[in-house]
Amino acid sequence: MSNTVVLTARYLVSMDEKGTVLSPGYVEIEGNKIKSIGHQSEVPATKERIDYGNAGIIPGLLNSHNHMAMSLMRGVADDLPLDDWLENHIWPLEGRFLSPEYIYDGTLLSVVEMLKSGTTFTTDMYFFEDEVARACTQAGIRCMIGEGAMAFPTPSVKDPGSVFDVIRKQAKTYRSEELISVHVAAHSTYATTEEQLVRCDELAQELDLPVQIHCAESKKEVEESIAKHGKTQIAYLNDLGLLDRRIGLVHMVWPQSGDWEHLKRDNVSVVSCLQSNLKLASGMPPIAHYVDEGIRVCLGTDGAASNNNLDIWEEFRLAALIAKGQSLDPIKVPAERALRMVTIDAAKAWGIDSLLGSIEKGKAADITVVDLDHPNTTPCYDIYSTLVYAAGVSNVKDVFVAGRRVLKDGIVTTVDEDEVLAKAANWAEKIKPL
Ligand SMILES: [Zn+2]
């Protein structure tokens, strides 16, 4: 029989469709699944119980856009325009240093940072994704890996045409892995060929995989698409059939008037990376407008070379604030709505909401415990307000992924944090002199 443990706390925030908050509440975990939730007065008899007291039990947070191993380039080139940053700094460094070992070490660094911030799932679009899967499995975080498809040779795939074989093989390898899933990661419309995008579409359809692509990040790339293809990137992707797939359009800072109708589909989601966009001065996506139009918005940190951290708390707080600041309406994107962007709405975006995104009976036991016994979370009149406008990484106490306690009292239990930091420091020594 599987192990059963009951967690109790002042708040159980389900993030289900009804917006259930149980106070005080409990969640019963059996093996890797949630067996029941309820008021604390109804706690079932069980052998093991963890009482968190003045805390919030919330779903594990979902980071919908990431390039994990880029954390080894955190701060290596800042305060630059996107194209200069990418073409003159990041891509040359990647060409020189990226290897399976680099990806493994950089991914572990990011996973440790994310587990300590209550993130239990991330997508990853990068290279040598088998190493990403290996690091995530070891550390016990969920990841939807995406081997980057680009028009030119990448550090992991020398022949751009063969990336589809790599993705196909990964889909087969990780089919029955609990923590790892696979998606089709097309870099962008400007860094892929039309033929590649068609093949991305075909592969996604054949293997029933989600697609992710950077899109409309800068005004310049939108203008270039219109000049080259005679249409916006969204219209281009639509004509190629990709908007019929389950797809996450990453950034979407610059939607054009004809794009909006294409975005109003349940299979299409906007993935905003607000701090990355702000830092690279790409602009601010129209968050309030997307939400008003019924377009699903979820959030990602982007890689740590452009953010420069993987703190998803800062992203959902910013989503609520930017929506209000842009619309001059404080009612836009209230706290609960912002939290949905990193829980249930993110799970819906990737088609995994039957398993993740809320604390409900039968779903995976991916849970984050937020300690409210801190000055920044005192007093707590409304748990959503506290979580979105006041709390942060420093309040994350425990994390469970698939029922496994991967963070205990703020310490990662699955890997040696000191060792992970030491390896990252070694890489920095090699990268630094350039
Ligand atoms: Zn990105």
Boltz pocket constraint, residues with backbone or C-beta under 6 A from the ligand:
constraints:
  - pocket:
      binder: B
      contacts: [[A, 65], [A, 66], [A, 67], [A, 214], [A, 250], [A, 302], [A, 303]]
      max_distance: 6.0
